[in-house]
Amino acid sequence: WGAQGWCRPSCIPISIILVLIVLVVLLPLLDHADHKHSNNSSLYTTEFTCMDSCKLSLAESIPLGLIYDNTSIVHKSTYHTWMDLINSAESTIEIASLYWTMKREDVYPDNSAKD
């Protein structure tokens, strides 16, 4: 600083580089936030229609050996629900699921799970 004043010859290129770095980092973030906001708003305005050929089935795995009383609702097995869905599909099956597992010990923990 001293006798040369506040602006050394290297200050200008360093300042330009810093401004460019800030622009490169901030502009994509701002642009992404704008697209994210527009995607979220369009999600809620889209109307979904279901034709007569659509079918929704809620399948829940019932633990082996769990017995309900006679007044309870009869539950279809997960296997039968899947088979009904696959057999009635005309072109595609769209699945909403919390998680999937493909490890054998998770899929077949008991012999009754092979159905």
Biopython code that builds the backbone (N, CA, C, O; Angstrom):
import numpy as np
from Bio.PDB.StructureBuilder import StructureBuilder

atoms = [
    (1, "TRP", "N", (0.842, -1.167, 0.000)),
    (1, "TRP", "CA", (0.000, 0.000, 0.000)),
    (1, "TRP", "C", (0.891, 1.235, 0.000)),
    (1, "TRP", "O", (1.078, 1.771, -1.092)),
    (2, "GLY", "N", (1.393, 1.691, 0.950)),
    (2, "GLY", "CA", (2.335, 2.798, 1.125)),
    (2, "GLY", "C", (2.445, 3.764, -0.036)),
    (2, "GLY", "O", (1.456, 4.400, -0.400)),
    (3, "ALA", "N", (3.658, 3.895, -0.643)),
    (3, "ALA", "CA", (3.955, 4.915, -1.645)),
    (3, "ALA", "C", (3.306, 4.630, -2.988)),
    (3, "ALA", "O", (3.099, 5.570, -3.755)),
    (4, "GLN", "N", (2.976, 3.399, -3.313)),
    (4, "GLN", "CA", (2.403, 3.076, -4.615)),
    (4, "GLN", "C", (0.916, 3.394, -4.696)),
    (4, "GLN", "O", (0.349, 3.323, -5.786)),
    (5, "GLY", "N", (0.279, 3.732, -3.628)),
    (5, "GLY", "CA", (-1.151, 4.000, -3.649)),
    (5, "GLY", "C", (-1.937, 2.732, -3.350)),
    (5, "GLY", "O", (-1.367, 1.686, -3.037)),
    (6, "TRP", "N", (-3.252, 2.847, -3.453)),
    (6, "TRP", "CA", (-4.092, 1.712, -3.067)),
    (6, "TRP", "C", (-4.235, 0.676, -4.169)),
    (6, "TRP", "O", (-4.594, -0.467, -3.886)),
    (7, "CYS", "N", (-3.965, 1.039, -5.410)),
    (7, "CYS", "CA", (-4.202, 0.122, -6.524)),
    (7, "CYS", "C", (-2.886, -0.312, -7.143)),
    (7, "CYS", "O", (-2.251, 0.450, -7.872)),
    (8, "ARG", "N", (-2.488, -1.509, -6.857)),
    (8, "ARG", "CA", (-1.308, -2.078, -7.499)),
    (8, "ARG", "C", (-1.726, -2.627, -8.855)),
    (8, "ARG", "O", (-2.915, -2.850, -9.083)),
    (9, "PRO", "N", (-0.798, -2.846, -9.742)),
    (9, "PRO", "CA", (-1.154, -3.392, -11.056)),
    (9, "PRO", "C", (-1.821, -4.771, -10.975)),
    (9, "PRO", "O", (-2.591, -5.128, -11.867)),
    (10, "SER", "N", (-1.546, -5.534, -9.943)),
    (10, "SER", "CA", (-2.138, -6.866, -9.832)),
    (10, "SER", "C", (-3.552, -6.829, -9.262)),
    (10, "SER", "O", (-4.253, -7.839, -9.329)),
    (11, "CYS", "N", (-3.996, -5.709, -8.706)),
    (11, "CYS", "CA", (-5.334, -5.621, -8.108)),
    (11, "CYS", "C", (-6.444, -5.782, -9.146)),
    (11, "CYS", "O", (-7.459, -6.422, -8.868)),
    (12, "ILE", "N", (-6.267, -5.222, -10.315)),
    (12, "ILE", "CA", (-7.322, -5.266, -11.336)),
    (12, "ILE", "C", (-7.552, -6.699, -11.829)),
    (12, "ILE", "O", (-8.701, -7.141, -11.841)),
    (13, "PRO", "N", (-6.524, -7.441, -12.233)),
    (13, "PRO", "CA", (-6.784, -8.822, -12.669)),
    (13, "PRO", "C", (-7.353, -9.703, -11.545)),
    (13, "PRO", "O", (-8.226, -10.536, -11.787)),
    (14, "ILE", "N", (-6.858, -9.516, -10.334)),
    (14, "ILE", "CA", (-7.370, -10.304, -9.213)),
    (14, "ILE", "C", (-8.830, -9.968, -8.961)),
    (14, "ILE", "O", (-9.632, -10.861, -8.691)),
    (15, "SER", "N", (-9.183, -8.695, -9.045)),
    (15, "SER", "CA", (-10.581, -8.290, -8.848)),
    (15, "SER", "C", (-11.476, -8.888, -9.929)),
    (15, "SER", "O", (-12.574, -9.359, -9.636)),
    (16, "ILE", "N", (-11.014, -8.869, -11.162)),
    (16, "ILE", "CA", (-11.802, -9.434, -12.265)),
    (16, "ILE", "C", (-11.998, -10.939, -12.055)),
    (16, "ILE", "O", (-13.095, -11.460, -12.262)),
    (17, "ILE", "N", (-10.943, -11.627, -11.649)),
    (17, "ILE", "CA", (-11.044, -13.068, -11.407)),
    (17, "ILE", "C", (-12.020, -13.357, -10.273)),
    (17, "ILE", "O", (-12.816, -14.290, -10.375)),
    (18, "LEU", "N", (-11.979, -12.581, -9.202)),
    (18, "LEU", "CA", (-12.904, -12.779, -8.085)),
    (18, "LEU", "C", (-14.352, -12.555, -8.508)),
    (18, "LEU", "O", (-15.239, -13.314, -8.118)),
    (19, "VAL", "N", (-14.592, -11.515, -9.304)),
    (19, "VAL", "CA", (-15.954, -11.245, -9.782)),
    (19, "VAL", "C", (-16.437, -12.399, -10.658)),
    (19, "VAL", "O", (-17.587, -12.821, -10.538)),
    (20, "LEU", "N", (-15.585, -12.911, -11.529)),
    (20, "LEU", "CA", (-15.968, -14.032, -12.388)),
    (20, "LEU", "C", (-16.257, -15.294, -11.570)),
    (20, "LEU", "O", (-17.199, -16.028, -11.870)),
    (21, "ILE", "N", (-15.454, -15.542, -10.547)),
    (21, "ILE", "CA", (-15.705, -16.704, -9.690)),
    (21, "ILE", "C", (-17.054, -16.576, -9.005)),
    (21, "ILE", "O", (-17.816, -17.541, -8.953)),
    (22, "VAL", "N", (-17.356, -15.403, -8.482)),
    (22, "VAL", "CA", (-18.642, -15.181, -7.823)),
    (22, "VAL", "C", (-19.785, -15.390, -8.814)),
    (22, "VAL", "O", (-20.791, -16.011, -8.470)),
    (23, "LEU", "N", (-19.645, -14.884, -10.029)),
    (23, "LEU", "CA", (-20.693, -15.056, -11.035)),
    (23, "LEU", "C", (-20.870, -16.527, -11.417)),
    (23, "LEU", "O", (-21.995, -17.005, -11.561)),
    (24, "VAL", "N", (-19.762, -17.234, -11.578)),
    (24, "VAL", "CA", (-19.836, -18.643, -11.956)),
    (24, "VAL", "C", (-20.501, -19.471, -10.857)),
    (24, "VAL", "O", (-21.216, -20.429, -11.152)),
    (25, "VAL", "N", (-20.275, -19.112, -9.609)),
    (25, "VAL", "CA", (-20.853, -19.872, -8.503)),
    (25, "VAL", "C", (-22.295, -19.471, -8.239)),
    (25, "VAL", "O", (-23.144, -20.343, -8.055)),
    (26, "LEU", "N", (-22.596, -18.193, -8.214)),
    (26, "LEU", "CA", (-23.923, -17.722, -7.815)),
    (26, "LEU", "C", (-24.980, -17.819, -8.910)),
    (26, "LEU", "O", (-26.127, -18.151, -8.611)),
    (27, "LEU", "N", (-24.641, -17.547, -10.146)),
    (27, "LEU", "CA", (-25.650, -17.559, -11.208)),
    (27, "LEU", "C", (-26.306, -18.928, -11.399)),
    (27, "LEU", "O", (-27.530, -18.984, -11.526)),
    (28, "PRO", "N", (-25.562, -20.026, -11.427)),
    (28, "PRO", "CA", (-26.254, -21.323, -11.534)),
    (28, "PRO", "C", (-27.163, -21.609, -10.341)),
    (28, "PRO", "O", (-28.227, -22.207, -10.502)),
    (29, "LEU", "N", (-26.754, -21.190, -9.154)),
    (29, "LEU", "CA", (-27.600, -21.402, -7.981)),
    (29, "LEU", "C", (-28.890, -20.611, -8.091)),
    (29, "LEU", "O", (-29.965, -21.129, -7.787)),
    (30, "LEU", "N", (-28.795, -19.367, -8.520)),
    (30, "LEU", "CA", (-29.994, -18.546, -8.673)),
    (30, "LEU", "C", (-30.880, -19.078, -9.791)),
    (30, "LEU", "O", (-32.104, -19.092, -9.660)),
    (31, "ASP", "N", (-30.278, -19.512, -10.878)),
    (31, "ASP", "CA", (-31.037, -20.060, -12.001)),
    (31, "ASP", "C", (-31.727, -21.360, -11.598)),
    (31, "ASP", "O", (-32.881, -21.588, -11.960)),
    (32, "HIS", "N", (-31.034, -22.203, -10.856)),
    (32, "HIS", "CA", (-31.615, -23.474, -10.398)),
    (32, "HIS", "C", (-32.778, -23.228, -9.446)),
    (32, "HIS", "O", (-33.782, -23.938, -9.510)),
    (33, "ALA", "N", (-32.667, -22.256, -8.579)),
    (33, "ALA", "CA", (-33.757, -21.951, -7.648)),
    (33, "ALA", "C", (-34.987, -21.480, -8.410)),
    (33, "ALA", "O", (-36.111, -21.803, -8.026)),
    (34, "ASP", "N", (-34.793, -20.728, -9.473)),
    (34, "ASP", "CA", (-35.915, -20.248, -10.277)),
    (34, "ASP", "C", (-36.628, -21.415, -10.962)),
    (34, "ASP", "O", (-37.858, -21.467, -10.973)),
    (35, "HIS", "N", (-35.866, -22.349, -11.531)),
    (35, "HIS", "CA", (-36.471, -23.518, -12.173)),
    (35, "HIS", "C", (-37.159, -24.416, -11.157)),
    (35, "HIS", "O", (-38.226, -24.968, -11.427)),
    (36, "LYS", "N", (-36.553, -24.557, -10.004)),
    (36, "LYS", "CA", (-37.150, -25.396, -8.960)),
    (36, "LYS", "C", (-38.490, -24.821, -8.526)),
    (36, "LYS", "O", (-39.450, -25.566, -8.326)),
    (37, "HIS", "N", (-38.561, -23.505, -8.380)),
    (37, "HIS", "CA", (-39.818, -22.869, -7.978)),
    (37, "HIS", "C", (-40.886, -23.062, -9.051)),
    (37, "HIS", "O", (-42.041, -23.341, -8.730)),
    (38, "SER", "N", (-40.514, -22.918, -10.313)),
    (38, "SER", "CA", (-41.502, -23.080, -11.382)),
    (38, "SER", "C", (-41.954, -24.534, -11.494)),
    (38, "SER", "O", (-43.120, -24.790, -11.794)),
    (39, "ASN", "N", (-41.052, -25.492, -11.258)),
    (39, "ASN", "CA", (-41.445, -26.904, -11.295)),
    (39, "ASN", "C", (-42.402, -27.241, -10.169)),
    (39, "ASN", "O", (-43.365, -27.979, -10.375)),
    (40, "ASN", "N", (-42.148, -26.707, -8.977)),
    (40, "ASN", "CA", (-43.030, -26.986, -7.844)),
    (40, "ASN", "C", (-44.405, -26.384, -8.060)),
    (40, "ASN", "O", (-45.411, -27.008, -7.724)),
    (41, "SER", "N", (-44.467, -25.182, -8.614)),
    (41, "SER", "CA", (-45.771, -24.560, -8.806)),
    (41, "SER", "C", (-46.563, -25.275, -9.891)),
    (41, "SER", "O", (-47.789, -25.354, -9.803)),
    (42, "SER", "N", (-45.885, -25.800, -10.919)),
    (42, "SER", "CA", (-46.613, -26.516, -11.964)),
    (42, "SER", "C", (-47.077, -27.885, -11.478)),
    (42, "SER", "O", (-48.049, -28.430, -12.002)),
    (43, "LEU", "N", (-46.398, -28.441, -10.491)),
    (43, "LEU", "CA", (-46.795, -29.741, -9.960)),
    (43, "LEU", "C", (-48.170, -29.671, -9.324)),
    (43, "LEU", "O", (-48.964, -30.602, -9.458)),
    (44, "TYR", "N", (-48.456, -28.585, -8.638)),
    (44, "TYR", "CA", (-49.727, -28.474, -7.937)),
    (44, "TYR", "C", (-50.866, -28.044, -8.845)),
    (44, "TYR", "O", (-52.033, -28.220, -8.494)),
    (45, "THR", "N", (-50.550, -27.483, -10.005)),
    (45, "THR", "CA", (-51.616, -27.043, -10.898)),
    (45, "THR", "C", (-51.991, -28.105, -11.921)),
    (45, "THR", "O", (-52.998, -27.962, -12.613)),
    (46, "THR", "N", (-51.201, -29.164, -12.028)),
    (46, "THR", "CA", (-51.490, -30.220, -12.991)),
    (46, "THR", "C", (-52.664, -31.052, -12.493)),
    (46, "THR", "O", (-52.706, -31.465, -11.335)),
    (47, "GLU", "N", (-53.604, -31.285, -13.380)),
    (47, "GLU", "CA", (-54.745, -32.118, -13.020)),
    (47, "GLU", "C", (-54.498, -33.531, -13.525)),
    (47, "GLU", "O", (-54.134, -33.735, -14.683)),
    (48, "PHE", "N", (-54.697, -34.492, -12.654)),
    (48, "PHE", "CA", (-54.525, -35.887, -13.024)),
    (48, "PHE", "C", (-55.895, -36.517, -13.217)),
    (48, "PHE", "O", (-56.803, -36.324, -12.409)),
    (49, "THR", "N", (-56.027, -37.266, -14.288)),
    (49, "THR", "CA", (-57.289, -37.953, -14.530)),
    (49, "THR", "C", (-57.024, -39.447, -14.572)),
    (49, "THR", "O", (-55.954, -39.895, -14.984)),
    (50, "CYS", "N", (-57.995, -40.190, -14.147)),
    (50, "CYS", "CA", (-57.889, -41.650, -14.162)),
    (50, "CYS", "C", (-59.038, -42.189, -14.994)),
    (50, "CYS", "O", (-60.206, -41.923, -14.708)),
    (51, "MET", "N", (-58.703, -42.937, -16.006)),
    (51, "MET", "CA", (-59.721, -43.525, -16.871)),
    (51, "MET", "C", (-60.391, -44.691, -16.147)),
    (51, "MET", "O", (-59.980, -45.083, -15.055)),
    (52, "ASP", "N", (-61.421, -45.230, -16.772)),
    (52, "ASP", "CA", (-62.089, -46.396, -16.201)),
    (52, "ASP", "C", (-61.165, -47.608, -16.149)),
    (52, "ASP", "O", (-61.373, -48.526, -15.354)),
    (53, "SER", "N", (-60.140, -47.603, -17.007)),
    (53, "SER", "CA", (-59.237, -48.747, -17.041)),
    (53, "SER", "C", (-58.170, -48.682, -15.952)),
    (53, "SER", "O", (-57.432, -49.647, -15.755)),
    (54, "CYS", "N", (-58.079, -47.555, -15.242)),
    (54, "CYS", "CA", (-57.102, -47.443, -14.155)),
    (54, "CYS", "C", (-57.554, -48.237, -12.942)),
    (54, "CYS", "O", (-58.747, -48.395, -12.683)),
    (55, "LYS", "N", (-56.579, -48.728, -12.215)),
    (55, "LYS", "CA", (-56.886, -49.467, -10.998)),
    (55, "LYS", "C", (-55.825, -49.135, -9.961)),
    (55, "LYS", "O", (-54.633, -49.091, -10.265)),
    (56, "LEU", "N", (-56.268, -48.905, -8.754)),
    (56, "LEU", "CA", (-55.363, -48.622, -7.654)),
    (56, "LEU", "C", (-55.534, -49.710, -6.616)),
    (56, "LEU", "O", (-56.654, -50.039, -6.226)),
    (57, "SER", "N", (-54.431, -50.263, -6.173)),
    (57, "SER", "CA", (-54.503, -51.324, -5.173)),
    (57, "SER", "C", (-53.475, -51.053, -4.092)),
    (57, "SER", "O", (-52.293, -50.869, -4.383)),
    (58, "LEU", "N", (-53.918, -51.028, -2.858)),
    (58, "LEU", "CA", (-53.021, -50.850, -1.726)),
    (58, "LEU", "C", (-52.662, -52.230, -1.196)),
    (58, "LEU", "O", (-53.528, -52.977, -0.742)),
    (59, "ALA", "N", (-51.393, -52.556, -1.259)),
    (59, "ALA", "CA", (-50.940, -53.873, -0.800)),
    (59, "ALA", "C", (-50.098, -53.688, 0.447)),
    (59, "ALA", "O", (-49.202, -52.846, 0.488)),
    (60, "GLU", "N", (-50.391, -54.472, 1.450)),
    (60, "GLU", "CA", (-49.643, -54.405, 2.697)),
    (60, "GLU", "C", (-49.244, -55.815, 3.087)),
    (60, "GLU", "O", (-50.062, -56.734, 3.060)),
    (61, "SER", "N", (-48.003, -55.975, 3.444)),
    (61, "SER", "CA", (-47.540, -57.290, 3.881)),
    (61, "SER", "C", (-48.041, -57.543, 5.298)),
    (61, "SER", "O", (-47.733, -56.793, 6.224)),
    (62, "ILE", "N", (-48.812, -58.605, 5.447)),
    (62, "ILE", "CA", (-49.345, -58.990, 6.753)),
    (62, "ILE", "C", (-48.381, -60.007, 7.364)),
    (62, "ILE", "O", (-48.040, -60.992, 6.708)),
    (63, "PRO", "N", (-47.941, -59.795, 8.589)),
    (63, "PRO", "CA", (-46.998, -60.741, 9.209)),
    (63, "PRO", "C", (-47.570, -62.154, 9.280)),
    (63, "PRO", "O", (-48.764, -62.344, 9.510)),
    (64, "LEU", "N", (-46.705, -63.131, 9.082)),
    (64, "LEU", "CA", (-47.088, -64.537, 9.127)),
    (64, "LEU", "C", (-47.603, -64.886, 10.520)),
    (64, "LEU", "O", (-46.980, -64.536, 11.523)),
    (65, "GLY", "N", (-48.722, -65.566, 10.581)),
    (65, "GLY", "CA", (-49.281, -65.996, 11.849)),
    (65, "GLY", "C", (-50.197, -64.985, 12.511)),
    (65, "GLY", "O", (-50.774, -65.281, 13.557)),
    (66, "LEU", "N", (-50.347, -63.804, 11.937)),
    (66, "LEU", "CA", (-51.244, -62.801, 12.502)),
    (66, "LEU", "C", (-52.671, -63.170, 12.127)),
    (66, "LEU", "O", (-52.994, -63.296, 10.946)),
    (67, "ILE", "N", (-53.510, -63.339, 13.113)),
    (67, "ILE", "CA", (-54.883, -63.790, 12.877)),
    (67, "ILE", "C", (-55.843, -62.672, 13.265)),
    (67, "ILE", "O", (-55.780, -62.130, 14.368)),
    (68, "TYR", "N", (-56.737, -62.338, 12.330)),
    (68, "TYR", "CA", (-57.764, -61.334, 12.577)),
    (68, "TYR", "C", (-59.058, -62.034, 12.985)),
    (68, "TYR", "O", (-59.269, -63.200, 12.652)),
    (69, "ASP", "N", (-59.918, -61.322, 13.701)),
    (69, "ASP", "CA", (-61.210, -61.917, 14.059)),
    (69, "ASP", "C", (-62.126, -61.964, 12.834)),
    (69, "ASP", "O", (-61.805, -61.374, 11.802)),
    (70, "ASN", "N", (-63.238, -62.644, 12.937)),
    (70, "ASN", "CA", (-64.132, -62.861, 11.797)),
    (70, "ASN", "C", (-64.798, -61.589, 11.293)),
    (70, "ASN", "O", (-65.264, -61.561, 10.154)),
    (71, "THR", "N", (-64.858, -60.534, 12.103)),
    (71, "THR", "CA", (-65.517, -59.297, 11.673)),
    (71, "THR", "C", (-64.569, -58.359, 10.938)),
    (71, "THR", "O", (-64.990, -57.299, 10.475)),
    (72, "SER", "N", (-63.311, -58.726, 10.825)),
    (72, "SER", "CA", (-62.348, -57.836, 10.174)),
    (72, "SER", "C", (-62.435, -57.959, 8.652)),
    (72, "SER", "O", (-63.087, -58.855, 8.116)),
    (73, "ILE", "N", (-61.778, -57.058, 7.996)),
    (73, "ILE", "CA", (-61.743, -57.038, 6.532)),
    (73, "ILE", "C", (-60.811, -58.143, 6.038)),
    (73, "ILE", "O", (-59.772, -58.408, 6.643)),
    (74, "VAL", "N", (-61.188, -58.775, 4.950)),
    (74, "VAL", "CA", (-60.342, -59.808, 4.351)),
    (74, "VAL", "C", (-59.272, -59.114, 3.514)),
    (74, "VAL", "O", (-59.579, -58.279, 2.663)),
    (75, "HIS", "N", (-58.025, -59.466, 3.765)),
    (75, "HIS", "CA", (-56.904, -58.859, 3.052)),
    (75, "HIS", "C", (-56.388, -59.817, 1.989)),
    (75, "HIS", "O", (-56.203, -61.008, 2.240)),
    (76, "LYS", "N", (-56.158, -59.269, 0.786)),
    (76, "LYS", "CA", (-55.519, -60.078, -0.251)),
    (76, "LYS", "C", (-54.033, -60.154, 0.058)),
    (76, "LYS", "O", (-53.458, -59.224, 0.624)),
    (77, "SER", "N", (-53.423, -61.255, -0.314)),
    (77, "SER", "CA", (-51.982, -61.373, -0.091)),
    (77, "SER", "C", (-51.247, -60.447, -1.060)),
    (77, "SER", "O", (-51.779, -60.063, -2.102)),
    (78, "THR", "N", (-50.035, -60.105, -0.698)),
    (78, "THR", "CA", (-49.218, -59.251, -1.564)),
    (78, "THR", "C", (-48.995, -59.934, -2.910)),
    (78, "THR", "O", (-49.031, -59.283, -3.954)),
    (79, "TYR", "N", (-48.766, -61.233, -2.886)),
    (79, "TYR", "CA", (-48.558, -61.996, -4.114)),
    (79, "TYR", "C", (-49.768, -61.886, -5.040)),
    (79, "TYR", "O", (-49.610, -61.597, -6.227)),
    (80, "HIS", "N", (-50.978, -62.112, -4.511)),
    (80, "HIS", "CA", (-52.180, -62.047, -5.344)),
    (80, "HIS", "C", (-52.439, -60.628, -5.854)),
    (80, "HIS", "O", (-52.920, -60.448, -6.972)),
    (81, "THR", "N", (-52.126, -59.640, -5.049)),
    (81, "THR", "CA", (-52.287, -58.252, -5.503)),
    (81, "THR", "C", (-51.359, -57.961, -6.672)),
    (81, "THR", "O", (-51.773, -57.353, -7.659)),
    (82, "TRP", "N", (-50.092, -58.399, -6.566)),
    (82, "TRP", "CA", (-49.145, -58.197, -7.658)),
    (82, "TRP", "C", (-49.590, -58.938, -8.917)),
    (82, "TRP", "O", (-49.540, -58.381, -10.013)),
    (83, "MET", "N", (-50.017, -60.173, -8.767)),
    (83, "MET", "CA", (-50.426, -60.953, -9.932)),
    (83, "MET", "C", (-51.647, -60.337, -10.612)),
    (83, "MET", "O", (-51.716, -60.311, -11.841)),
    (84, "ASP", "N", (-52.606, -59.846, -9.839)),
    (84, "ASP", "CA", (-53.770, -59.163, -10.424)),
    (84, "ASP", "C", (-53.336, -57.926, -11.197)),
    (84, "ASP", "O", (-53.826, -57.664, -12.296)),
    (85, "LEU", "N", (-52.414, -57.172, -10.616)),
    (85, "LEU", "CA", (-51.933, -55.951, -11.260)),
    (85, "LEU", "C", (-51.200, -56.268, -12.560)),
    (85, "LEU", "O", (-51.452, -55.638, -13.586)),
    (86, "ILE", "N", (-50.310, -57.229, -12.518)),
    (86, "ILE", "CA", (-49.528, -57.586, -13.707)),
    (86, "ILE", "C", (-50.427, -58.146, -14.808)),
    (86, "ILE", "O", (-50.267, -57.797, -15.977)),
    (87, "ASN", "N", (-51.356, -59.000, -14.445)),
    (87, "ASN", "CA", (-52.240, -59.611, -15.446)),
    (87, "ASN", "C", (-53.224, -58.621, -16.053)),
    (87, "ASN", "O", (-53.621, -58.782, -17.207)),
    (88, "SER", "N", (-53.624, -57.605, -15.305)),
    (88, "SER", "CA", (-54.599, -56.651, -15.837)),
    (88, "SER", "C", (-53.954, -55.465, -16.551)),
    (88, "SER", "O", (-54.658, -54.661, -17.163)),
    (89, "ALA", "N", (-52.637, -55.343, -16.482)),
    (89, "ALA", "CA", (-51.957, -54.216, -17.131)),
    (89, "ALA", "C", (-52.017, -54.361, -18.642)),
    (89, "ALA", "O", (-51.739, -55.432, -19.183)),
    (90, "GLU", "N", (-52.381, -53.281, -19.318)),
    (90, "GLU", "CA", (-52.434, -53.290, -20.781)),
    (90, "GLU", "C", (-51.131, -52.809, -21.392)),
    (90, "GLU", "O", (-50.701, -53.332, -22.420)),
    (91, "SER", "N", (-50.491, -51.812, -20.769)),
    (91, "SER", "CA", (-49.250, -51.319, -21.352)),
    (91, "SER", "C", (-48.172, -51.053, -20.308)),
    (91, "SER", "O", (-47.035, -51.490, -20.486)),
    (92, "THR", "N", (-48.491, -50.355, -19.238)),
    (92, "THR", "CA", (-47.464, -50.013, -18.256)),
    (92, "THR", "C", (-47.994, -50.189, -16.839)),
    (92, "THR", "O", (-49.200, -50.198, -16.594)),
    (93, "ILE", "N", (-47.057, -50.325, -15.930)),
    (93, "ILE", "CA", (-47.365, -50.348, -14.498)),
    (93, "ILE", "C", (-46.506, -49.269, -13.854)),
    (93, "ILE", "O", (-45.281, -49.304, -13.967)),
    (94, "GLU", "N", (-47.128, -48.323, -13.190)),
    (94, "GLU", "CA", (-46.400, -47.271, -12.486)),
    (94, "GLU", "C", (-46.527, -47.535, -10.995)),
    (94, "GLU", "O", (-47.629, -47.701, -10.470)),
    (95, "ILE", "N", (-45.385, -47.573, -10.322)),
    (95, "ILE", "CA", (-45.358, -47.977, -8.922)),
    (95, "ILE", "C", (-44.859, -46.827, -8.051)),
    (95, "ILE", "O", (-43.834, -46.215, -8.349)),
    (96, "ALA", "N", (-45.583, -46.541, -6.981)),
    (96, "ALA", "CA", (-45.124, -45.607, -5.951)),
    (96, "ALA", "C", (-44.789, -46.440, -4.732)),
    (96, "ALA", "O", (-45.650, -47.134, -4.191)),
    (97, "SER", "N", (-43.551, -46.375, -4.302)),
    (97, "SER", "CA", (-43.112, -47.244, -3.219)),
    (97, "SER", "C", (-42.161, -46.504, -2.304)),
    (97, "SER", "O", (-41.385, -45.660, -2.753)),
    (98, "LEU", "N", (-42.220, -46.818, -1.031)),
    (98, "LEU", "CA", (-41.333, -46.184, -0.065)),
    (98, "LEU", "C", (-39.897, -46.654, -0.257)),
    (98, "LEU", "O", (-38.977, -45.836, -0.266)),
    (99, "TYR", "N", (-39.698, -47.931, -0.407)),
    (99, "TYR", "CA", (-38.357, -48.461, -0.627)),
    (99, "TYR", "C", (-38.451, -49.840, -1.267)),
    (99, "TYR", "O", (-39.489, -50.501, -1.233)),
    (100, "TRP", "N", (-37.335, -50.247, -1.847)),
    (100, "TRP", "CA", (-37.243, -51.574, -2.442)),
    (100, "TRP", "C", (-35.988, -52.235, -1.897)),
    (100, "TRP", "O", (-35.012, -51.562, -1.565)),
    (101, "THR", "N", (-36.022, -53.521, -1.810)),
    (101, "THR", "CA", (-34.831, -54.261, -1.429)),
    (101, "THR", "C", (-34.706, -55.458, -2.360)),
    (101, "THR", "O", (-35.707, -56.074, -2.726)),
    (102, "MET", "N", (-33.514, -55.775, -2.732)),
    (102, "MET", "CA", (-33.310, -56.887, -3.651)),
    (102, "MET", "C", (-32.394, -57.956, -3.055)),
    (102, "MET", "O", (-31.971, -58.869, -3.765)),
    (103, "LYS", "N", (-32.085, -57.855, -1.768)),
    (103, "LYS", "CA", (-31.234, -58.857, -1.135)),
    (103, "LYS", "C", (-32.072, -60.075, -0.757)),
    (103, "LYS", "O", (-33.202, -59.930, -0.292)),
    (104, "ARG", "N", (-31.537, -61.248, -0.949)),
    (104, "ARG", "CA", (-32.285, -62.474, -0.700)),
    (104, "ARG", "C", (-32.780, -62.561, 0.739)),
    (104, "ARG", "O", (-33.917, -62.976, 0.968)),
    (105, "GLU", "N", (-31.967, -62.187, 1.701)),
    (105, "GLU", "CA", (-32.387, -62.324, 3.094)),
    (105, "GLU", "C", (-33.538, -61.382, 3.435)),
    (105, "GLU", "O", (-34.272, -61.630, 4.392)),
    (106, "ASP", "N", (-33.708, -60.300, 2.664)),
    (106, "ASP", "CA", (-34.844, -59.410, 2.878)),
    (106, "ASP", "C", (-36.079, -59.874, 2.116)),
    (106, "ASP", "O", (-37.206, -59.691, 2.577)),
    (107, "VAL", "N", (-35.864, -60.474, 0.952)),
    (107, "VAL", "CA", (-36.981, -60.890, 0.119)),
    (107, "VAL", "C", (-37.597, -62.186, 0.627)),
    (107, "VAL", "O", (-38.820, -62.311, 0.678)),
    (108, "TYR", "N", (-36.771, -63.142, 1.000)),
    (108, "TYR", "CA", (-37.263, -64.441, 1.473)),
    (108, "TYR", "C", (-36.777, -64.728, 2.897)),
    (108, "TYR", "O", (-36.015, -65.672, 3.101)),
    (109, "PRO", "N", (-37.200, -63.937, 3.879)),
    (109, "PRO", "CA", (-36.752, -64.228, 5.240)),
    (109, "PRO", "C", (-37.416, -65.494, 5.795)),
    (109, "PRO", "O", (-36.912, -66.108, 6.735)),
    (110, "ASP", "N", (-38.540, -65.872, 5.206)),
    (110, "ASP", "CA", (-39.289, -67.041, 5.661)),
    (110, "ASP", "C", (-39.804, -67.773, 4.425)),
    (110, "ASP", "O", (-40.004, -67.155, 3.379)),
    (111, "ASN", "N", (-40.017, -69.061, 4.532)),
    (111, "ASN", "CA", (-40.494, -69.841, 3.385)),
    (111, "ASN", "C", (-41.842, -69.356, 2.871)),
    (111, "ASN", "O", (-42.134, -69.516, 1.686)),
    (112, "SER", "N", (-42.668, -68.771, 3.724)),
    (112, "SER", "CA", (-43.980, -68.299, 3.284)),
    (112, "SER", "C", (-43.875, -67.101, 2.346)),
    (112, "SER", "O", (-44.840, -66.783, 1.650)),
    (113, "ALA", "N", (-42.720, -66.427, 2.311)),
    (113, "ALA", "CA", (-42.546, -65.250, 1.463)),
    (113, "ALA", "C", (-42.331, -65.614, 0.001)),
    (113, "ALA", "O", (-42.397, -64.737, -0.860)),
    (114, "LYS", "N", (-42.075, -66.880, -0.300)),
    (114, "LYS", "CA", (-41.822, -67.293, -1.679)),
    (114, "LYS", "C", (-43.072, -67.280, -2.534)),
    (114, "LYS", "O", (-42.977, -67.288, -3.762)),
    (115, "ASP", "N", (-44.247, -67.259, -1.912)),
    (115, "ASP", "CA", (-45.497, -67.144, -2.670)),
    (115, "ASP", "C", (-45.482, -65.822, -3.342)),
    (115, "ASP", "O", (-46.429, -65.478, -4.048)),
]
sb = StructureBuilder()
sb.init_structure("model")
sb.init_model(0)
sb.init_chain("A")
sb.init_seg("    ")
for serial, (resi, resn, name, xyz) in enumerate(atoms, 1):
    if name == "N":
        sb.init_residue(resn, " ", resi, " ")
    sb.init_atom(name, np.array(xyz, "f"), 0.0, 1.0, " ", f" {name:<3s}", serial, name[0])
structure = sb.get_structure()
